[in-house]
Amino acid sequence: MRTRPSLRVISITFLFFCVPLSAQADDPAVVKQLYDLGGRLEINLTPSMSVFDKYTRHVGTSLGLAYFINDYIGIEVEGGYAFMSDDRKLLDEILTTSTELYDSDPAKQIEKLPLTDLKRMTWWAMGGLIFNPLYGKLNFSAEMAVSVHLYFIGGAGIADYYYSELNHNKKCPEFADFCKENVHYGMKPSFYFGGGVRFHIGQRWSLRLEIRDVFFFDEYTADYKESGLEVQDKKIEDFVHTAFFRLGVGHAF
């Protein structure tokens, strides 16, 4: 009589373990992403151009190196150079149409413009983190699916800046009563953040579309005057932003 309860316990226990196993067998298997990043070293060549700028424009390129600790976190360093870094046509039009800027009285002449958006990057060296929260596929057609990573980036470094300053003691062909000189503003601690999409082209090659904002805190003294009055010093404090659209090609090892 004692064997029946024991058999019942064994049977119930067997059924208890068998039911979840059969249910789990019907569940979809978790498949590892096709293009993983963990443990990879990647070199990137990234042409870029500035966007959303009011007074300046940049076109340049950078060379970077990234190491991915796992599929979600990576570390990057890069250096870049802007082979085109100058003022937009809008700033030149403002200078030529503003008669207050080239008054014949030296006490009324402005040299340092009271604007923060005039600073232009020439080169930079930065490093930071890459965060890859999402991986998936884009189905362009039934036969073509492209694996992508959505990522965010952030970091810091240094960048070298120039800006335009007015010189009323010289005359230039493009301006009637003054020259616009390119003045070295110096190296500034700079920060960046942004994000983009990585398109995988095979196991080693990838294409990155990215928006990156580079900025630094600017504090300087500019020339300021009200109409008809002498020039006064004006302290300006603001963040100078340069937003880049970047198209990068990466090769992973």
C-alpha atoms as a printed R data frame, in Angstrom:
    type eleno elety resid chain resno      x       y       z
1   ATOM     1    CA   MET     A     1  0.000   0.000   0.000
2   ATOM     2    CA   ARG     A     2  2.914   2.358   0.586
3   ATOM     3    CA   THR     A     3  4.233   1.909  -2.926
4   ATOM     4    CA   ARG     A     4  1.213   3.561  -4.573
5   ATOM     5    CA   PRO     A     5  1.743   7.015  -2.992
6   ATOM     6    CA   SER     A     6  5.426   6.802  -3.909
7   ATOM     7    CA   LEU     A     7  4.564   5.966  -7.505
8   ATOM     8    CA   ARG     A     8  2.104   8.833  -7.573
9   ATOM     9    CA   VAL     A     9  4.734  11.276  -6.291
10  ATOM    10    CA   ILE     A    10  7.243  10.058  -8.875
11  ATOM    11    CA   SER     A    11  4.666  10.300 -11.672
12  ATOM    12    CA   ILE     A    12  3.568  13.784 -10.682
13  ATOM    13    CA   THR     A    13  7.188  14.940 -10.394
14  ATOM    14    CA   PHE     A    14  7.980  13.499 -13.844
15  ATOM    15    CA   LEU     A    15  4.982  15.230 -15.391
16  ATOM    16    CA   PHE     A    16  5.920  18.487 -13.626
17  ATOM    17    CA   PHE     A    17  9.328  18.568 -15.294
18  ATOM    18    CA   CYS     A    18  8.142  17.253 -18.640
19  ATOM    19    CA   VAL     A    19  5.431  19.840 -19.229
20  ATOM    20    CA   PRO     A    20  7.750  22.907 -19.132
21  ATOM    21    CA   LEU     A    21 10.306  21.142 -21.284
22  ATOM    22    CA   SER     A    22  7.751  20.456 -23.978
23  ATOM    23    CA   ALA     A    23  6.499  24.043 -23.750
24  ATOM    24    CA   GLN     A    24 10.015  25.413 -24.019
25  ATOM    25    CA   ALA     A    25 10.659  23.332 -27.101
26  ATOM    26    CA   ASP     A    26  7.871  25.191 -28.897
27  ATOM    27    CA   ASP     A    27  9.261  28.628 -27.995
28  ATOM    28    CA   PRO     A    28 11.375  30.407 -30.623
29  ATOM    29    CA   ALA     A    29 15.104  30.029 -30.054
30  ATOM    30    CA   VAL     A    30 17.108  33.151 -29.256
31  ATOM    31    CA   VAL     A    31 19.515  33.639 -32.140
32  ATOM    32    CA   LYS     A    32 22.747  35.579 -31.693
33  ATOM    33    CA   GLN     A    33 22.934  38.704 -33.830
34  ATOM    34    CA   LEU     A    34 24.573  38.092 -37.164
35  ATOM    35    CA   TYR     A    35 27.107  40.914 -36.889
36  ATOM    36    CA   ASP     A    36 28.415  41.103 -33.344
37  ATOM    37    CA   LEU     A    37 30.795  43.820 -32.117
38  ATOM    38    CA   GLY     A    38 32.183  42.439 -28.857
39  ATOM    39    CA   GLY     A    39 35.978  42.075 -28.775
40  ATOM    40    CA   ARG     A    40 36.490  43.814 -32.124
41  ATOM    41    CA   LEU     A    41 38.932  46.573 -32.987
42  ATOM    42    CA   GLU     A    42 37.722  48.955 -35.681
43  ATOM    43    CA   ILE     A    43 39.415  51.665 -37.698
44  ATOM    44    CA   ASN     A    44 37.227  54.443 -39.150
45  ATOM    45    CA   LEU     A    45 37.677  57.052 -41.860
46  ATOM    46    CA   THR     A    46 34.986  59.703 -41.520
47  ATOM    47    CA   PRO     A    47 34.456  62.677 -43.857
48  ATOM    48    CA   SER     A    48 32.203  65.308 -42.279
49  ATOM    49    CA   MET     A    49 30.569  68.670 -42.879
50  ATOM    50    CA   SER     A    50 28.952  71.134 -40.506
51  ATOM    51    CA   VAL     A    51 25.194  71.715 -40.521
52  ATOM    52    CA   PHE     A    52 22.831  74.228 -38.875
53  ATOM    53    CA   ASP     A    53 25.590  76.886 -38.707
54  ATOM    54    CA   LYS     A    54 24.608  80.541 -39.045
55  ATOM    55    CA   TYR     A    55 27.953  82.192 -39.722
56  ATOM    56    CA   THR     A    56 30.574  79.470 -40.262
57  ATOM    57    CA   ARG     A    57 31.063  76.292 -42.264
58  ATOM    58    CA   HIS     A    58 33.352  73.284 -41.975
59  ATOM    59    CA   VAL     A    59 34.317  70.440 -44.266
60  ATOM    60    CA   GLY     A    60 36.875  67.951 -43.029
61  ATOM    61    CA   THR     A    61 37.732  64.381 -42.243
62  ATOM    62    CA   SER     A    62 38.864  62.336 -39.254
63  ATOM    63    CA   LEU     A    63 40.629  59.053 -38.576
64  ATOM    64    CA   GLY     A    64 39.539  57.049 -35.554
65  ATOM    65    CA   LEU     A    65 40.049  53.806 -33.683
66  ATOM    66    CA   ALA     A    66 37.383  52.020 -31.641
67  ATOM    67    CA   TYR     A    67 37.401  48.948 -29.421
68  ATOM    68    CA   PHE     A    68 34.143  47.246 -28.425
69  ATOM    69    CA   ILE     A    69 34.180  45.672 -24.974
70  ATOM    70    CA   ASN     A    70 30.963  43.843 -25.795
71  ATOM    71    CA   ASP     A    71 28.055  44.239 -28.210
72  ATOM    72    CA   TYR     A    72 26.764  47.270 -26.299
73  ATOM    73    CA   ILE     A    73 29.753  49.310 -25.083
74  ATOM    74    CA   GLY     A    74 32.760  50.592 -27.018
75  ATOM    75    CA   ILE     A    75 35.629  53.073 -26.587
76  ATOM    76    CA   GLU     A    76 36.745  55.400 -29.383
77  ATOM    77    CA   VAL     A    77 39.546  57.896 -30.057
78  ATOM    78    CA   GLU     A    78 39.939  60.059 -33.142
79  ATOM    79    CA   GLY     A    79 41.757  62.997 -34.638
80  ATOM    80    CA   GLY     A    80 40.445  65.222 -37.407
81  ATOM    81    CA   TYR     A    81 41.226  68.221 -39.570
82  ATOM    82    CA   ALA     A    82 38.903  70.695 -41.297
83  ATOM    83    CA   PHE     A    83 40.474  71.529 -44.640
84  ATOM    84    CA   MET     A    84 37.653  74.050 -45.201
85  ATOM    85    CA   SER     A    85 36.908  76.279 -42.208
86  ATOM    86    CA   ASP     A    86 35.636  79.747 -43.023
87  ATOM    87    CA   ASP     A    87 32.777  82.226 -42.737
88  ATOM    88    CA   ARG     A    88 29.502  81.911 -44.546
89  ATOM    89    CA   LYS     A    89 28.315  84.498 -47.009
90  ATOM    90    CA   LEU     A    90 25.734  85.719 -44.494
91  ATOM    91    CA   LEU     A    91 28.424  87.010 -42.135
92  ATOM    92    CA   ASP     A    92 30.176  88.913 -44.938
93  ATOM    93    CA   GLU     A    93 26.879  90.493 -45.937
94  ATOM    94    CA   ILE     A    94 26.265  91.584 -42.343
95  ATOM    95    CA   LEU     A    95 29.707  93.195 -42.204
96  ATOM    96    CA   THR     A    96 29.405  95.069 -45.488
97  ATOM    97    CA   THR     A    97 25.902  96.395 -44.802
98  ATOM    98    CA   SER     A    98 26.471  97.461 -41.190
99  ATOM    99    CA   THR     A    99 27.819 101.031 -41.453
100 ATOM   100    CA   GLU     A   100 28.394 101.237 -37.699
101 ATOM   101    CA   LEU     A   101 31.232  98.708 -37.971
102 ATOM   102    CA   TYR     A   102 33.513 100.895 -40.095
103 ATOM   103    CA   ASP     A   103 32.990 104.386 -38.744
104 ATOM   104    CA   SER     A   104 35.866 106.775 -39.477
105 ATOM   105    CA   ASP     A   105 36.190 107.661 -35.776
106 ATOM   106    CA   PRO     A   106 38.536 105.076 -34.126
107 ATOM   107    CA   ALA     A   107 36.564 105.334 -30.888
108 ATOM   108    CA   LYS     A   108 33.502 104.048 -32.703
109 ATOM   109    CA   GLN     A   109 35.097 101.186 -34.604
110 ATOM   110    CA   ILE     A   110 34.322  97.596 -33.664
111 ATOM   111    CA   GLU     A   111 37.069  94.989 -34.021
112 ATOM   112    CA   LYS     A   112 35.859  92.032 -31.960
113 ATOM   113    CA   LEU     A   113 32.286  91.233 -32.899
114 ATOM   114    CA   PRO     A   114 29.887  90.588 -29.983
115 ATOM   115    CA   LEU     A   115 28.836  87.179 -31.315
116 ATOM   116    CA   THR     A   116 29.700  83.708 -30.068
117 ATOM   117    CA   ASP     A   117 28.950  81.799 -33.249
118 ATOM   118    CA   LEU     A   118 32.030  83.063 -35.096
119 ATOM   119    CA   LYS     A   119 34.465  80.455 -33.732
120 ATOM   120    CA   ARG     A   120 35.670  77.925 -36.316
121 ATOM   121    CA   MET     A   121 37.347  74.570 -35.711
122 ATOM   122    CA   THR     A   122 40.520  73.665 -37.587
123 ATOM   123    CA   TRP     A   123 41.606  70.399 -35.936
124 ATOM   124    CA   TRP     A   124 40.486  68.222 -33.022
125 ATOM   125    CA   ALA     A   125 41.555  65.204 -30.955
126 ATOM   126    CA   MET     A   126 38.871  63.502 -28.867
127 ATOM   127    CA   GLY     A   127 37.777  60.261 -27.294
128 ATOM   128    CA   GLY     A   128 34.717  58.821 -25.605
129 ATOM   129    CA   LEU     A   129 32.176  56.031 -25.317
130 ATOM   130    CA   ILE     A   130 29.933  54.314 -27.857
131 ATOM   131    CA   PHE     A   131 26.642  52.822 -26.679
132 ATOM   132    CA   ASN     A   132 24.822  50.365 -28.982
133 ATOM   133    CA   PRO     A   133 21.370  49.775 -27.454
134 ATOM   134    CA   LEU     A   134 19.555  48.315 -30.474
135 ATOM   135    CA   TYR     A   135 20.327  45.826 -33.218
136 ATOM   136    CA   GLY     A   136 17.995  44.874 -36.049
137 ATOM   137    CA   LYS     A   137 17.437  44.584 -39.765
138 ATOM   138    CA   LEU     A   138 16.064  46.896 -42.415
139 ATOM   139    CA   ASN     A   139 14.135  45.083 -45.126
140 ATOM   140    CA   PHE     A   140 14.507  47.127 -48.274
141 ATOM   141    CA   SER     A   141 12.878  44.307 -50.244
142 ATOM   142    CA   ALA     A   142 11.982  40.636 -49.872
143 ATOM   143    CA   GLU     A   143 15.458  39.681 -51.088
144 ATOM   144    CA   MET     A   144 17.498  42.405 -49.346
145 ATOM   145    CA   ALA     A   145 17.821  42.841 -45.575
146 ATOM   146    CA   VAL     A   146 20.575  44.985 -44.034
147 ATOM   147    CA   SER     A   147 21.719  44.524 -40.428
148 ATOM   148    CA   VAL     A   148 21.994  47.790 -38.485
149 ATOM   149    CA   HIS     A   149 23.080  49.028 -35.074
150 ATOM   150    CA   LEU     A   150 21.559  52.147 -33.524
151 ATOM   151    CA   TYR     A   151 24.202  53.861 -31.394
152 ATOM   152    CA   PHE     A   152 24.893  56.935 -29.271
153 ATOM   153    CA   ILE     A   153 28.243  58.558 -28.587
154 ATOM   154    CA   GLY     A   154 29.701  61.044 -26.118
155 ATOM   155    CA   GLY     A   155 33.121  62.208 -25.021
156 ATOM   156    CA   ALA     A   156 35.633  65.045 -24.693
157 ATOM   157    CA   GLY     A   157 38.985  66.303 -25.912
158 ATOM   158    CA   ILE     A   158 40.562  69.441 -27.360
159 ATOM   159    CA   ALA     A   159 39.909  71.460 -30.512
160 ATOM   160    CA   ASP     A   160 41.709  74.391 -32.095
161 ATOM   161    CA   TYR     A   161 39.634  77.444 -33.033
162 ATOM   162    CA   TYR     A   162 39.934  80.567 -35.192
163 ATOM   163    CA   TYR     A   163 37.592  83.515 -35.663
164 ATOM   164    CA   SER     A   164 37.251  86.638 -37.809
165 ATOM   165    CA   GLU     A   165 38.291  90.010 -36.401
166 ATOM   166    CA   LEU     A   166 37.956  93.390 -38.108
167 ATOM   167    CA   ASN     A   167 40.993  95.509 -38.943
168 ATOM   168    CA   HIS     A   168 40.175  99.091 -39.948
169 ATOM   169    CA   ASN     A   169 43.838  99.975 -40.566
170 ATOM   170    CA   LYS     A   170 43.880  97.835 -43.693
171 ATOM   171    CA   LYS     A   171 41.727  97.762 -46.786
172 ATOM   172    CA   CYS     A   172 40.865  94.606 -48.671
173 ATOM   173    CA   PRO     A   173 39.411  94.265 -52.169
174 ATOM   174    CA   GLU     A   174 36.281  92.471 -50.966
175 ATOM   175    CA   PHE     A   175 35.498  95.098 -48.298
176 ATOM   176    CA   ALA     A   176 35.405  98.849 -48.772
177 ATOM   177    CA   ASP     A   177 36.793 100.228 -45.519
178 ATOM   178    CA   PHE     A   178 38.306  97.356 -43.533
179 ATOM   179    CA   CYS     A   179 39.880  93.936 -43.653
180 ATOM   180    CA   LYS     A   180 38.604  90.760 -42.059
181 ATOM   181    CA   GLU     A   181 41.502  88.951 -40.414
182 ATOM   182    CA   ASN     A   182 41.714  85.310 -39.407
183 ATOM   183    CA   VAL     A   183 42.694  85.327 -35.705
184 ATOM   184    CA   HIS     A   184 43.860  82.288 -33.763
185 ATOM   185    CA   TYR     A   185 41.548  81.810 -30.767
186 ATOM   186    CA   GLY     A   186 43.474  78.883 -29.278
187 ATOM   187    CA   MET     A   187 42.940  75.293 -28.156
188 ATOM   188    CA   LYS     A   188 39.823  74.767 -26.055
189 ATOM   189    CA   PRO     A   189 38.579  71.836 -23.958
190 ATOM   190    CA   SER     A   190 35.645  70.559 -25.999
191 ATOM   191    CA   PHE     A   191 32.908  67.993 -25.586
192 ATOM   192    CA   TYR     A   192 30.725  66.075 -27.996
193 ATOM   193    CA   PHE     A   193 27.591  63.964 -28.103
194 ATOM   194    CA   GLY     A   194 25.421  62.508 -30.836
195 ATOM   195    CA   GLY     A   195 24.145  59.349 -32.418
196 ATOM   196    CA   GLY     A   196 23.698  57.463 -35.628
197 ATOM   197    CA   VAL     A   197 23.113  54.222 -37.464
198 ATOM   198    CA   ARG     A   198 25.705  51.632 -38.431
199 ATOM   199    CA   PHE     A   199 24.982  49.579 -41.569
200 ATOM   200    CA   HIS     A   200 26.888  46.290 -41.673
201 ATOM   201    CA   ILE     A   201 28.467  45.310 -44.973
202 ATOM   202    CA   GLY     A   202 29.755  41.822 -44.294
203 ATOM   203    CA   GLN     A   203 31.585  40.758 -41.143
204 ATOM   204    CA   ARG     A   204 34.339  43.366 -41.331
205 ATOM   205    CA   TRP     A   205 33.035  46.426 -43.167
206 ATOM   206    CA   SER     A   206 30.408  48.914 -42.008
207 ATOM   207    CA   LEU     A   207 28.971  52.297 -42.965
208 ATOM   208    CA   ARG     A   208 28.081  54.907 -40.314
209 ATOM   209    CA   LEU     A   209 25.637  57.807 -40.699
210 ATOM   210    CA   GLU     A   210 25.977  60.138 -37.737
211 ATOM   211    CA   ILE     A   211 25.081  63.538 -36.321
212 ATOM   212    CA   ARG     A   212 27.620  64.860 -33.800
213 ATOM   213    CA   ASP     A   213 27.543  68.123 -31.845
214 ATOM   214    CA   VAL     A   214 30.924  69.497 -30.700
215 ATOM   215    CA   PHE     A   215 30.818  72.351 -28.188
216 ATOM   216    CA   PHE     A   216 32.856  74.320 -25.657
217 ATOM   217    CA   PHE     A   217 32.129  77.032 -23.101
218 ATOM   218    CA   ASP     A   218 33.177  80.424 -24.445
219 ATOM   219    CA   GLU     A   219 33.892  83.435 -22.242
220 ATOM   220    CA   TYR     A   220 35.455  86.519 -23.801
221 ATOM   221    CA   THR     A   221 35.283  90.304 -24.049
222 ATOM   222    CA   ALA     A   222 33.910  91.787 -27.269
223 ATOM   223    CA   ASP     A   223 33.391  95.296 -28.647
224 ATOM   224    CA   TYR     A   224 29.880  96.640 -28.303
225 ATOM   225    CA   LYS     A   225 28.211  99.960 -28.951
226 ATOM   226    CA   GLU     A   226 24.808 101.438 -29.365
227 ATOM   227    CA   SER     A   227 24.149 103.559 -32.428
228 ATOM   228    CA   GLY     A   228 26.295 106.699 -32.456
229 ATOM   229    CA   LEU     A   229 28.068 105.926 -29.153
230 ATOM   230    CA   GLU     A   230 31.645 104.956 -28.363
231 ATOM   231    CA   VAL     A   231 32.672 101.327 -28.208
232 ATOM   232    CA   GLN     A   232 32.382  99.602 -24.838
233 ATOM   233    CA   ASP     A   233 33.629  96.254 -23.599
234 ATOM   234    CA   LYS     A   234 30.995  93.574 -23.269
235 ATOM   235    CA   LYS     A   235 31.566  90.248 -21.539
236 ATOM   236    CA   ILE     A   236 29.947  87.328 -23.350
237 ATOM   237    CA   GLU     A   237 29.426  83.844 -21.916
238 ATOM   238    CA   ASP     A   238 27.885  81.118 -24.007
239 ATOM   239    CA   PHE     A   239 28.387  77.641 -25.441
240 ATOM   240    CA   VAL     A   240 29.734  77.513 -28.975
241 ATOM   241    CA   HIS     A   241 28.232  74.574 -30.882
242 ATOM   242    CA   THR     A   242 29.329  73.019 -34.168
243 ATOM   243    CA   ALA     A   243 27.055  70.254 -35.446
244 ATOM   244    CA   PHE     A   244 28.527  67.804 -37.959
245 ATOM   245    CA   PHE     A   245 26.950  65.357 -40.356
246 ATOM   246    CA   ARG     A   246 29.411  62.483 -40.641
247 ATOM   247    CA   LEU     A   247 29.623  59.615 -43.127
248 ATOM   248    CA   GLY     A   248 32.123  57.028 -41.949
249 ATOM   249    CA   VAL     A   249 33.546  53.785 -43.298
250 ATOM   250    CA   GLY     A   250 34.791  51.253 -40.766
251 ATOM   251    CA   HIS     A   251 36.896  48.102 -40.980
252 ATOM   252    CA   ALA     A   252 36.869  45.693 -38.027
253 ATOM   253    CA   PHE     A   253 39.602  43.211 -37.047
